[in-house]
Amino acid sequence: MMKIHLNACCIVVCTIFSFFALPVSADNEKIKVACVGNSITYGTGVQNREQNAYPVRLQKMLGNRYEVRNFGKPGATLLACGHRPYIQQKEFEEALAFAADIVVIHLGVNDTDPRNWPNYRDDFIGDYRNMLNDFRKSNPNTRFLIARMSPLSDRHWRFESGTRDWHQEIQQAIEKVAKSENVQLIDFHAPLYALPYLIEDGIHPNAEGAAVLAKVVYEGITGEFGGLQMSHMYSDNMVLQHGVPLKIGGKADAGEQITVYIDNQKRKAVATTDGKWHVVLDPLNVGGPYTLRVVSDSKTLKYENVMAGDVWLCSGQSNMEFGLSLCATGKRDIPNAVNKDIRLYDMKARWRTNAVEWNATVLDSLNHLQYFKDTEWEECTPQSASQFSAVAYYFGKMLQDSLDIPIGLICNAVGGSPAEAWIDRRTLEYEFPAILRNWTRNDFIQDWVRERASLNVKKSANPHQRHPYEPCYLYESGVRPMEQFPIKGVIWYQGESNAHNKDAHEKLFRLLVQSWRNNWNNAKMPFYFVQLSSMDRPSWTWFRDSQRLLMNKVPYSGMAVCTDCGDSLDVHPTRKQEVGERLAYWALNKTYFRMNVIPSGPLYKSVFFQQNMAYISFDYAKGLHAGDNGELLCFEIAGEDGVFYPAKATIEGEQVRAWSDKVNAPRIVRYGWQPYTRANLVNCAGLPASTFRTDTK
């Protein structure tokens, strides 16, 4: 078995090195590189093009051993029947005459024009092959690097009318050409996709963007990616997800052989032409400590005191970020927060979104997605726990106490952040593109969010300045860099910055869950969230009810109710222990199948009306009673006219009977329908009932 594995590795290594073998040439003869393409290769949109177009930057990076020439033609198409075929331009003739040893091709962007792709899409692969063969006639030993196209942003005027979709179809065609022709594929898309400020007009990378492209080509030609590297998520004291095949990966120079060791397992991999490698480990048994070693020919990375357990991502906005030292029970619990089986990975923001104007250094760092501080895994101690999320700490503590396994908690919550900031760009481009446009003046986004962001970036002259509240930004800076570090599930406390528009949030929340489940390739990944608490903000009643309904629309989810923990004047209530533990109840019941744990307070199920009475049924209704042992409060009833009146309510078994002398023919019941509510219905576990209306679907 091992022999077959090693032979396979040898085949992969030989294949990769065949790409990087230097062309045979006479002594002192330079290696010729032809950069073939459209306006992006030419340097349109690049300030001082003669010095900053990507082929010029590439020449400087490769040095005197190479001769790089720019054969870019603005507006050129790959399609021979396109509106400006590259093969009919003098730049193509000159490129053929150059007889390059290496040809880098970046074409296809202009083929998204409605004059081209709808009519001639079937010719694309054949036309691409013909171009490669033409270059082979000039130099039979030509090495090709063909590029996945650079991004077209949502600012492009034809983005939704076809360009977005045709661009993706052309990318797939280019990938087919690379595979069928056995030529090297490089990626001009991924390195720029999360940096839209580098594509100012939506099409052409600027000078900094051209430098990014030059680096991609340099790495593609040389195979030099900086040697063995791992994600910052890997450090001493980390928790690795147990019980599932474990994908471990990173970067290395192309062709480097990597060996991974842990718990008597040994796995080998070879870095591919794009510098990526990964291995898949057999599931780890719960416990530890383990040592993980990752070894290349020139470097060894060693991670010690590693545990195997369950890893949970804890995210959202300020109420998830809210530290243990600030919560009502923090002073009591911090001295006892000593547990080597709870590990914390605390991703703190470098700059809080306070009411200040950020300086040029901060603004530049934001554009480069450098928003979160570097951090490492730590054992849970009073020092590490005190500044960690209180909700996450109590959630993790209850899981660890109940399951007796190591628990890893990753917190990347950001105060004030809206849901759209946490969703990947591709999802929004296809499912909610309107929220991307001119986002600081976009009514889908809460006015407070837009105003705070505008204040923070006031000193920037860049119309595409990034900000943590911008759609996609926190996904790109705080989720994508995790590189799919394996996790068990997610807990989420957010909504305050989307409560102005429950309808938009319903769509955004579902897209967010879909986005993260796609990222971790787990359609059933648990996602447990917190309903907004009580506070005197008028829209919160409708928003809380919409969150309740989301449980029926998002499978493998659950909602922790915390209206009884609110503060009428403070958006940051200090009672966090209950919130974290209520999230843990959902996880224990639904993820860990502890059926003796009741996951929720009463959740509205149905109502029927008889004479002037409403009879309301609930899920999780065992032991219904008033939490303060008094009368039930905050039930209201309306007739056909929809005008509500306070109702009297009593408990009858596992139902509530409600009525009002002012409503003879009731048709609707609502409960807890005050922004700051004193609703008091609970079940035998003491868990509160959610806000609800019986006429919402």
C-alpha positions in Angstrom: 0.0 0.0 0.0 2.8 2.4 1.0 4.7 1.5 -2.2 1.8 2.4 -4.4 1.4 5.7 -2.5 5.1 6.6 -3.0 5.0 5.7 -6.6 2.0 8.0 -7.1 3.9 10.8 -5.3 6.9 10.3 -7.7 4.6 10.5 -10.7 3.1 13.8 -9.3 6.6 15.2 -8.6 7.9 14.3 -12.0 4.8 15.9 -13.7 5.2 19.1 -11.7 8.9 19.4 -12.3 8.3 18.9 -16.0 6.4 22.3 -16.0 9.3 24.0 -14.3 12.2 22.6 -16.3 14.1 25.5 -17.8 14.0 25.7 -21.6 17.0 24.4 -23.5 18.9 27.4 -24.9 22.4 28.4 -25.9 24.8 29.7 -23.3 23.9 33.2 -22.1 20.7 33.2 -24.2 17.8 34.7 -22.3 14.6 32.8 -21.7 11.9 34.6 -23.6 8.5 35.2 -22.0 5.6 36.4 -24.1 2.7 38.0 -22.2 -0.3 37.6 -24.4 -3.7 39.2 -23.6 -6.1 42.1 -23.7 -6.1 45.5 -22.1 -5.3 44.0 -18.6 -2.0 42.6 -20.0 -1.4 45.8 -22.0 -1.9 47.9 -18.8 -5.0 49.9 -19.4 -6.0 51.5 -16.0 -2.4 51.3 -14.7 -0.8 54.6 -13.8 2.5 54.9 -15.6 1.8 51.8 -17.7 5.3 51.7 -19.1 6.7 51.0 -15.7 3.8 49.3 -13.9 2.0 47.0 -16.3 2.3 43.5 -15.1 4.8 42.3 -17.8 7.1 45.1 -16.8 6.9 44.2 -13.1 7.4 40.5 -14.0 10.6 41.4 -15.9 12.0 43.0 -12.7 11.0 40.0 -10.6 12.5 37.4 -13.0 15.8 39.3 -13.5 18.3 39.4 -16.4 18.1 35.7 -17.2 14.7 36.4 -18.8 13.4 38.6 -21.5 9.7 39.6 -21.0 7.6 41.3 -23.6 4.1 42.7 -23.5 1.9 41.6 -26.4 -1.4 42.9 -24.9 -4.1 44.2 -27.1 -6.9 46.3 -25.6 -10.4 44.9 -26.5 -9.1 41.6 -27.9 -11.1 38.5 -27.8 -10.0 34.9 -27.7 -12.9 33.9 -30.0 -11.9 34.0 -33.6 -15.4 35.3 -34.5 -15.4 37.8 -31.7 -15.6 41.5 -32.2 -11.8 41.9 -32.0 -10.1 38.6 -32.4 -6.6 38.5 -31.0 -5.4 36.3 -33.8 -6.1 39.1 -36.3 -4.1 41.7 -34.4 -0.5 42.7 -35.1 0.4 41.9 -31.5 -0.4 38.2 -32.2 1.9 38.2 -35.3 4.7 39.9 -33.2 4.2 37.3 -30.4 4.5 34.4 -32.9 7.7 36.0 -34.4 9.1 36.3 -30.8 9.1 32.5 -30.6 8.9 32.6 -26.8 10.1 29.8 -24.6 7.2 30.7 -22.2 3.8 32.1 -23.2 1.5 33.5 -20.6 -2.1 33.9 -21.9 -4.8 36.0 -20.3 -7.8 36.2 -22.6 -11.5 35.8 -22.3 -12.6 38.9 -20.5 -13.8 40.6 -23.7 -15.5 37.5 -24.8 -18.2 38.2 -22.2 -19.4 40.9 -24.5 -23.0 40.1 -25.7 -21.7 40.3 -29.3 -19.4 37.3 -28.5 -20.3 34.6 -26.0 -24.0 34.2 -26.7 -23.2 33.6 -30.4 -19.8 31.8 -30.4 -19.4 30.1 -27.0 -19.1 26.7 -28.7 -16.0 27.8 -30.5 -14.1 28.9 -27.5 -12.2 25.7 -26.6 -11.3 25.0 -30.2 -10.1 28.5 -30.8 -8.0 28.4 -27.7 -6.4 25.1 -28.8 -5.7 26.6 -32.2 -3.9 29.5 -30.6 -1.7 27.2 -28.6 -0.9 25.2 -31.7 0.1 28.4 -33.5 2.6 29.2 -30.8 3.9 25.6 -30.9 4.7 26.0 -34.6 6.9 29.0 -33.7 8.6 27.1 -30.9 7.8 23.4 -30.4 9.2 23.6 -26.9 7.0 26.4 -25.7 5.8 26.2 -22.1 2.3 27.6 -21.6 0.8 29.3 -18.6 -2.9 30.1 -19.2 -4.7 32.3 -16.7 -8.1 32.1 -15.1 -9.5 35.5 -15.8 -9.2 38.4 -13.4 -12.4 39.4 -11.7 -15.2 41.6 -13.1 -16.8 43.4 -10.2 -20.4 44.1 -9.6 -19.7 47.7 -10.7 -19.5 46.4 -14.3 -22.4 47.9 -16.3 -23.4 44.5 -17.7 -22.8 42.5 -14.5 -26.3 41.1 -14.0 -27.4 41.2 -17.7 -24.9 38.5 -18.6 -21.3 39.3 -17.8 -21.4 37.7 -14.4 -22.7 34.4 -15.7 -20.7 34.3 -18.9 -17.5 35.2 -17.1 -18.0 32.1 -15.0 -18.7 29.9 -18.0 -15.5 31.1 -19.7 -13.5 30.4 -16.6 -14.7 26.8 -16.8 -13.8 26.6 -20.5 -10.3 27.8 -19.7 -9.9 25.2 -17.0 -11.0 22.5 -19.6 -8.4 23.7 -22.0 -5.6 23.6 -19.4 -6.6 20.0 -18.5 -7.1 18.7 -22.0 -3.9 20.3 -23.3 -1.9 19.4 -20.2 -0.7 23.0 -19.8 -0.2 24.9 -16.6 -3.2 26.8 -15.2 -2.5 30.0 -13.2 -5.1 32.1 -11.3 -5.6 35.8 -12.0 -9.0 35.6 -10.3 -8.6 34.5 -6.7 -5.8 36.9 -5.6 -7.8 40.0 -6.8 -11.3 38.8 -6.0 -11.3 39.9 -2.3 -9.5 43.2 -3.2 -12.1 45.1 -5.3 -10.5 48.4 -4.6 -7.6 47.3 -6.9 -10.1 47.2 -9.8 -11.3 50.7 -9.7 -13.4 50.7 -12.9 -14.7 47.2 -12.3 -12.5 45.6 -15.1 -8.9 46.8 -15.1 -6.5 46.2 -12.1 -4.6 49.3 -11.1 -0.8 49.4 -10.6 -1.0 47.5 -7.3 -3.3 45.0 -8.9 -0.9 44.6 -11.8 1.9 43.8 -9.2 -0.4 41.1 -7.8 -0.7 39.6 -11.3 3.1 39.8 -11.9 3.6 37.9 -8.6 1.1 35.1 -9.8 3.0 34.7 -13.0 6.4 34.8 -11.3 5.3 32.0 -8.9 3.8 30.1 -11.8 7.1 30.3 -13.8 9.5 29.6 -11.0 7.4 27.5 -8.6 8.6 29.6 -5.7 5.9 30.3 -3.1 8.0 31.0 -0.1 8.5 27.5 1.1 6.5 25.5 3.6 3.7 27.5 5.3 0.6 26.8 7.3 -2.4 28.8 8.2 -2.2 31.0 11.4 -5.0 28.8 12.7 -2.3 26.2 13.5 -0.4 26.8 16.7 0.6 25.1 19.9 -2.4 24.4 22.2 -4.9 24.1 19.4 -7.9 21.8 19.2 -8.3 19.6 16.1 -11.7 18.3 15.2 -12.0 14.7 16.2 -14.1 11.9 14.8 -13.9 12.9 11.1 -11.3 12.5 8.4 -9.1 15.5 9.0 -7.8 17.6 6.1 -4.5 19.3 6.9 -3.0 21.6 4.2 -0.9 24.6 3.4 1.5 26.0 0.9 5.0 25.2 -0.3 7.2 25.6 -3.3 5.8 23.6 -6.3 7.0 20.0 -6.2 8.1 20.0 -2.6 7.3 16.8 -0.8 5.5 17.3 2.5 5.1 14.7 5.3 2.6 15.1 8.1 3.0 13.1 11.4 0.5 12.8 14.2 -0.4 9.9 16.6 1.4 7.2 14.6 0.0 8.5 11.4 2.2 9.5 8.5 0.9 11.1 5.3 2.7 12.4 2.3 1.8 15.1 -0.2 3.4 17.1 -3.0 2.8 20.8 -3.5 1.1 21.4 -6.8 1.9 24.0 -9.4 -0.1 26.6 -7.5 1.9 25.9 -4.3 -0.9 24.1 -2.5 -0.8 20.7 -0.8 -3.0 18.8 1.6 -3.2 15.4 3.3 -6.2 13.6 4.9 -5.7 12.1 8.3 -7.7 9.2 9.8 -10.1 10.5 12.4 -8.3 11.4 15.7 -9.5 9.9 19.0 -10.7 12.3 21.5 -8.0 13.5 23.9 -4.3 14.2 23.7 -2.0 15.9 24.0 -0.8 15.2 20.5 2.2 16.6 18.6 1.6 17.6 15.0 4.7 17.8 12.7 4.7 19.0 9.2 8.0 18.4 7.4 9.5 19.5 4.0 13.0 19.1 2.7 14.1 22.3 4.2 11.7 23.1 7.1 9.9 21.5 9.9 6.8 23.0 11.6 6.0 21.5 15.0 2.8 22.0 17.0 2.7 20.7 20.6 0.0 20.3 23.3 -2.6 19.6 20.6 -5.9 18.2 21.7 -8.6 16.4 19.7 -12.1 17.4 20.5 -14.9 19.6 19.1 -14.2 23.1 17.7 -17.0 25.7 17.6 -16.9 29.1 15.8 -18.4 31.9 17.9 -19.3 34.9 15.8 -21.5 37.9 15.3 -21.4 41.4 16.6 -20.8 43.1 20.0 -23.0 40.9 22.2 -20.9 37.9 21.1 -17.7 39.9 21.4 -18.7 41.1 24.9 -16.0 40.0 27.3 -16.3 37.8 30.4 -14.8 40.5 32.5 -17.7 42.8 31.7 -20.6 40.5 32.3 -22.7 40.2 35.4 -21.1 36.9 36.5 -17.6 37.6 35.4 -16.1 38.7 38.7 -17.5 35.5 40.3 -16.4 33.1 37.5 -13.0 34.4 36.2 -10.9 33.2 39.1 -12.2 29.6 38.5 -11.8 29.7 34.7 -9.0 27.2 34.7 -9.5 24.3 32.3 -6.8 22.8 30.0 -9.6 21.0 28.1 -11.0 24.3 26.9 -8.9 26.2 24.3 -9.5 29.7 23.1 -8.6 31.3 19.8 -9.5 35.0 20.2 -9.5 37.0 16.9 -9.6 40.6 18.1 -10.1 43.5 15.8 -7.1 45.9 15.4 -9.4 48.9 15.4 -12.9 49.2 17.0 -15.5 51.0 14.9 -15.9 53.8 17.4 -17.0 57.3 16.4 -13.6 58.3 15.1 -11.9 59.1 11.8 -9.3 56.6 11.0 -5.9 57.7 9.7 -4.2 56.8 6.4 -2.3 53.9 7.9 -5.4 52.2 9.2 -7.3 52.8 6.0 -4.5 51.2 4.0 -4.4 48.2 6.3 -8.2 47.8 6.0 -7.9 47.7 2.2 -5.4 44.9 2.5 -7.8 42.9 4.8 -5.5 43.3 7.8 -8.3 43.9 10.3 -7.8 41.1 12.8 -4.8 40.9 15.2 -2.5 38.0 15.0 -3.3 35.4 17.7 -2.6 31.9 18.8 -4.5 29.2 20.6 -4.4 29.4 24.4 -5.5 27.2 27.3 -8.4 28.5 29.2 -7.0 30.4 32.2 -8.4 33.4 34.2 -6.1 35.6 32.1 -7.2 34.3 28.7 -10.8 33.9 29.6 -11.3 37.4 31.1 -11.1 39.1 27.7 -12.8 36.3 25.7 -16.4 36.3 24.7 -18.6 35.7 27.7 -21.3 34.0 25.7 -18.7 31.7 24.0 -17.1 30.9 27.3 -20.3 29.8 29.0 -21.3 27.8 25.9 -17.9 26.0 25.8 -17.9 25.5 29.6 -21.2 23.8 29.6 -20.3 21.6 26.6 -17.0 20.6 28.3 -18.6 19.9 31.6 -21.4 17.8 30.0 -19.4 15.9 27.4 -16.0 15.6 29.1 -14.1 16.2 25.8 -11.7 19.0 24.8 -13.6 22.0 23.4 -12.0 24.6 21.1 -13.6 28.0 20.8 -12.8 30.4 18.0 -14.2 33.9 18.4 -14.1 36.5 15.5 -17.1 38.7 16.5 -17.0 42.4 15.5 -19.0 45.0 17.3 -21.7 46.7 15.1 -21.2 44.3 12.2 -24.1 43.6 9.9 -24.9 40.2 8.5 -24.0 41.1 5.0 -20.4 41.8 6.0 -20.1 38.1 6.9 -21.3 36.6 3.6 -18.9 35.6 0.8 -18.8 37.7 -2.3 -19.9 35.1 -4.8 -23.0 34.3 -2.8 -24.0 38.0 -2.7 -23.1 38.5 -6.4 -25.6 35.8 -7.4 -28.2 36.0 -4.7 -28.4 39.6 -3.5 -26.3 41.8 -5.8 -28.3 44.9 -5.0 -26.8 45.1 -1.5 -23.3 45.4 -3.0 -24.0 48.6 -5.0 -22.9 51.9 -3.5 -23.2 50.3 -0.1 -22.7 53.5 2.0 -25.9 54.9 0.4 -27.9 51.7 0.2 -31.1 51.4 2.2 -30.7 47.6 2.5 -28.0 48.6 5.0 -28.9 50.1 8.3 -28.4 53.9 8.5 -26.3 53.7 11.7 -24.0 51.2 9.9 -23.6 53.4 6.9 -23.1 56.6 9.0 -20.5 55.0 11.3 -18.6 53.5 8.3 -18.6 56.9 6.5 -17.2 58.6 9.6 -14.5 56.0 10.1 -13.3 56.4 6.4 -13.9 60.1 6.1 -10.2 60.8 5.5 -9.9 58.4 2.6 -10.0 59.8 -1.0 -10.5 56.3 -2.4 -14.1 55.9 -3.5 -13.8 52.1 -3.0 -12.2 52.3 0.5 -12.9 49.1 2.5 -14.5 49.0 5.9 -15.4 46.2 8.3 -19.1 46.8 7.8 -18.9 46.6 4.0 -20.7 43.6 2.5 -18.3 40.6 2.3 -15.5 42.3 4.2 -15.6 40.3 7.4 -15.9 37.1 5.5 -12.9 38.0 3.4 -10.8 39.2 6.4 -12.1 36.9 9.2 -13.6 33.7 7.7 -11.7 33.0 4.5 -8.3 33.2 6.2 -9.3 30.2 8.4 -8.8 28.2 5.3 -11.6 25.8 6.3 -10.0 24.9 9.6 -12.3 22.0 10.6 -15.1 22.9 13.0 -18.1 21.2 14.6 -20.5 24.0 14.3 -21.3 27.7 14.8 -22.9 29.9 17.5 -24.1 33.3 16.3 -25.3 36.4 18.2 -26.1 39.2 15.7 -29.0 41.1 14.4 -29.0 44.5 16.1 -27.4 46.0 13.0 -30.0 44.5 10.7 -33.1 45.0 12.8 -34.3 47.9 10.6 -35.3 45.5 7.8 -36.4 42.1 8.9 -37.3 41.1 5.4 -33.8 41.8 4.0 -32.3 40.1 7.1 -34.4 36.9 6.6 -32.7 36.6 3.2 -29.3 37.6 4.4 -29.3 35.2 7.3 -30.2 32.2 5.1 -27.4 33.3 2.7 -25.0 33.6 5.6 -25.6 30.1 6.8 -25.5 28.7 3.3 -22.2 30.6 2.7 -20.5 29.2 5.8 -21.8 25.7 5.2 -20.4 25.8 1.7 -17.1 27.1 3.0 -16.7 24.2 5.3 -18.4 21.8 2.8 -20.9 20.7 5.4 -24.6 21.1 4.5 -25.6 19.9 8.0 -23.2 22.1 10.0 -25.1 23.1 13.2 -25.8 26.8 13.4 -27.3 28.0 16.7 -28.2 31.7 17.1 -29.5 34.2 19.7 -32.8 36.0 19.3 -32.5 39.7 20.1 -33.2 40.6 23.7 -35.6 43.2 25.1 -34.8 46.8 24.4 -36.8 49.9 23.6 -36.3 49.8 19.9 -39.6 49.7 18.0 -38.6 47.3 15.2 -37.3 44.6 17.5 -40.7 42.9 18.1 -41.1 42.1 14.4 -37.4 41.2 14.1 -37.5 38.8 17.0 -40.5 37.0 15.5 -38.8 36.8 12.1 -35.8 35.2 13.9 -38.2 32.6 15.4 -39.5 31.8 11.9 -36.0 31.4 10.6 -35.7 28.2 12.6 -38.2 26.6 10.2 -36.4 27.9 7.1 -32.8 26.9 8.1 -32.3 23.2 8.9 -30.0 22.2 11.7 -30.4 25.5 13.5 -31.8 26.5 16.8 -32.5 29.8 18.6 -31.8 30.8 22.1 -34.4 33.2 23.6 -33.0 35.9 25.9 -35.8 38.5 26.1 -35.7 38.0 29.9 -32.1 39.1 30.0 -32.5 42.4 28.2 -32.0 46.0 29.3 -34.5 48.6 28.2 -31.8 51.2 27.6 -28.6 49.3 26.9 -28.0 47.3 23.7 -25.4 45.3 25.6 -27.2 43.5 28.5 -24.7 42.0 31.0 -26.5 38.7 31.6 -24.5 36.5 29.3 -24.3 33.2 31.3 -27.9 32.4 30.5 -27.3 33.2 26.8 -24.3 30.9 26.4 -25.9 28.1 28.3 -29.1 28.3 26.3 -27.0 27.9 23.1 -25.4 24.9 24.7 -28.8 23.4 25.4 -29.5 23.4 21.6 -26.1 21.8 20.9 -26.5 19.2 23.6 -29.9 18.2 22.4 -29.6 18.5 18.6 -25.9 17.9 17.9 -25.0 15.6 20.8 -28.4 13.9 21.1 -28.7 14.4 24.9 -32.5 14.0 24.8 -32.8 14.7 28.5 -31.7 18.3 27.8 -34.6 20.6 26.9 -33.2 22.8 24.2 -35.7 25.7 24.3 -38.4 27.5 26.1 -42.0 27.2 24.7 -42.2 27.8 20.9 -45.5 28.7 19.4 -47.0 25.8 17.4 -50.7 26.4 16.7 -53.9 28.2 17.8 -57.6 27.5 17.6 -60.4 29.8 18.5 -63.6 28.7 20.3 -66.2 31.3 21.0 -64.3 34.2 22.4 -61.3 32.1 23.6 -57.9 31.4 22.0 -56.2 28.1 22.8 -52.5 28.2 22.1 -50.2 25.2 21.8 -46.4 25.1 22.0 -43.5 22.9 21.4 -41.3 22.3 24.5 -44.5 23.0 26.6 -43.9 20.6 29.5 -44.4 22.4 32.8 -45.7 25.7 31.5 -45.9 28.3 34.2 -45.2 32.0 34.9 -41.5 32.6 35.6 -42.3 34.9 38.5 -45.1 32.6 39.7 -47.6 35.4 39.1 -50.1 35.9 36.4 -49.1 35.4 32.8 -48.2 38.7 31.2 -48.0 40.2 27.7 -50.6 38.2 25.8 -52.7 40.3 23.4 -55.7 39.5 21.2 -57.1 41.0 18.0 -60.2 40.4 15.9 -60.5 40.7 12.1 -59.6 44.4 12.3 -56.2 43.6 13.6 -56.5 46.0 16.6 -54.9 44.4 19.7 -56.0 44.5 23.3 -54.4 43.1 26.4 -55.5 39.6 27.1 -55.9 37.6 30.2 -54.2 34.2 30.1 -54.2 31.0 32.1 -52.4 27.7 31.7 -54.4 24.6 31.0 -52.1 21.6 30.8 -49.7 22.3 28.0 -51.8 25.0 26.4 -52.5 28.7 27.2 -56.0 30.0 27.1 -56.3 33.7 26.4 -59.2 36.1 26.0 -60.2 39.7 26.2 -63.5 41.2 27.0 -63.0 43.7 24.3 -62.7 41.1 21.5 -65.7 39.0 20.9 -64.4 37.1 17.9 -60.6 36.7 18.3 -58.5 35.9 15.2 -54.9 36.7 16.1 -52.9 36.3 19.3 -49.5 37.9 19.9 -47.1 37.5 22.9 -44.2 39.5 24.1 -44.9 42.1 21.5 -43.2 45.0 23.2 -39.7 46.1 22.3 -38.8 45.8 26.0 -41.1 43.1 27.2 -41.9 41.6 30.6 -43.4 38.5 29.1 -43.0 35.7 31.6 -44.2 32.3 30.2 -41.6 29.6 30.8 -41.5 25.8 30.8 -40.3 23.2 33.3 -36.6 24.1 32.5 -37.3 27.7 33.3 -36.6 28.7 29.7 -38.6 31.6 28.4 -41.1 31.5 25.5 -40.3 33.4 22.3 -42.1 36.5 21.0 -44.7 35.4 18.5 -47.7 36.3 16.4 -50.1 33.7 15.3 -50.7 35.3 11.9 -47.1 35.3 10.7 -46.0 32.6 8.4 
